[in-house]
Amino acid sequence: MPKYYCDYCDTYLTHDSPSVRKTHCTGRKHRDNVKFYYQKWMEEQAQHLIDATTAAFKAGKITNNPFAGPTPGSKPTGVSIPPPNMGAPPRPGMPNMPPYMPPMMNPLMAPTGIRPPPILNPMAMMGPPPPLGQLPPPIMNGPK
């Protein structure tokens, strides 16, 4: 019987059957090897991007840093940088906010003493299912 080779673990399994593969692939050691493989790949991609950016900067293809602020004495570019919250309400602990905000009330929560409306179960409104072996009743005005 042919053997199965696992690229992540760099090993051969005793034989190639679905149960052996499934057992191997769900094992802790295999999952750790897969995680390590993709982490290493991501680090290599990030390093490649850093090297390419550094080479482009040294070659003069990148003239300024788009993330740097304006240099002293330079004219404003007219580009406005949005605030960090992008229009969202400020979070507790942000500038000009109290350090603690009381929790918001859930709209479904009612004040004490008042009962909320009952939640209807759409499955209960359909009635019991048809007996086993029988087709459900036809839908009125359904596709023809």
C-alpha positions in Angstrom: 0.0 0.0 0.0 1.4 3.5 -0.8 2.6 5.7 1.9 1.4 9.3 2.5 3.9 12.1 2.8 3.0 15.1 4.9 4.8 18.2 3.7 4.2 20.2 6.9 5.6 17.4 9.2 8.2 16.2 6.8 7.3 12.6 7.5 5.7 9.6 5.9 2.5 8.0 7.4 2.4 4.3 7.7 -0.2 3.9 4.9 -2.5 6.1 2.9 -6.0 5.7 4.1 -8.6 8.4 5.0 -8.7 7.4 8.6 -4.9 7.6 9.0 -4.8 11.0 7.3 -7.7 12.4 9.4 -6.0 11.2 12.6 -2.7 12.7 11.5 -4.2 16.0 10.4 -6.2 16.5 13.6 -3.2 15.8 15.8 -1.6 18.5 17.9 1.9 18.2 16.4 0.6 18.5 12.8 -1.5 21.5 13.6 1.5 23.1 15.3 3.6 22.4 12.2 1.0 24.0 9.9 0.7 27.0 12.2 4.5 27.4 12.2 4.7 27.0 8.4 2.2 29.8 7.8 3.7 32.1 10.4 7.1 31.7 8.8 5.6 32.4 5.4 4.0 35.6 6.6 7.2 36.8 8.2 9.1 36.1 5.0 6.4 38.1 3.0 6.7 41.0 5.5 10.5 41.0 5.3 10.3 41.0 1.5 8.0 44.0 1.5 10.3 45.8 3.9 13.3 45.1 1.8 11.5 46.2 -1.4 10.3 49.4 0.2 13.8 50.1 1.6 15.4 49.5 -1.9 12.8 51.8 -3.5 13.5 54.5 -1.0 17.3 54.3 -1.5 16.8 54.3 -5.3 14.8 57.6 -5.0 11.5 56.1 -6.1 9.9 57.1 -2.8 10.6 60.8 -2.2 8.8 61.4 1.0 7.2 59.5 3.8 3.4 59.6 3.4 3.0 58.9 7.2 5.2 61.8 8.4 3.7 65.1 9.3 4.5 68.3 7.5 8.1 69.6 7.9 8.6 72.9 9.6 8.2 75.8 7.2 6.4 73.8 4.5 3.0 74.7 3.1 -0.1 72.7 4.1 -1.2 70.2 1.4 -4.9 70.8 1.9 -5.5 67.2 2.8 -7.4 66.9 6.0 -6.7 64.0 8.2 -9.9 62.6 9.7 -10.0 62.2 13.5 -9.0 58.8 14.8 -12.6 57.8 15.6 -13.8 58.3 12.0 -17.1 59.8 13.1 -17.9 57.0 15.6 -18.9 58.0 19.1 -15.9 58.5 21.3 -14.9 55.5 23.5 -14.5 55.8 27.3 -11.0 57.0 28.2 -10.5 59.0 25.0 -9.7 62.7 25.2 -12.6 64.9 26.4 -14.5 61.9 27.7 -15.2 60.8 31.3 -13.1 57.8 32.4 -16.3 55.8 32.9 -19.6 55.8 31.0 -22.6 54.0 32.4 -23.7 51.0 30.4 -26.4 51.6 27.8 -29.8 50.1 28.3 -30.7 47.4 25.9 -33.9 48.4 23.9 -35.4 45.0 24.7 -35.0 45.5 28.4 -38.0 47.0 30.1 -37.9 49.0 33.3 -38.6 46.9 36.3 -42.3 46.1 36.8 -43.1 46.1 33.1 -43.1 42.9 31.1 -41.5 42.9 27.6 -43.7 41.7 24.8 -43.5 37.9 24.2 -41.2 36.7 21.5 -43.1 34.6 18.9 -41.7 31.4 17.6 -42.3 31.3 13.8 -41.9 27.5 13.8 -44.7 27.1 16.3 -47.1 29.2 14.1 -46.5 26.7 11.2 -48.1 23.8 13.1 -46.7 20.3 13.5 -44.6 18.7 10.8 -46.2 16.1 8.5 -45.8 12.4 9.5 -42.7 10.7 8.2 -43.0 9.3 4.7 -45.6 11.9 3.6 -44.9 15.1 1.6 -45.8 18.4 3.1 -49.0 20.1 1.8 -48.6 22.2 -1.3 -47.9 25.9 -1.0 -50.8 28.1 -2.0 -50.0 30.4 -4.9 -46.5 28.9 -5.1 -44.4 28.3 -8.3 -46.3 26.6 -11.1 
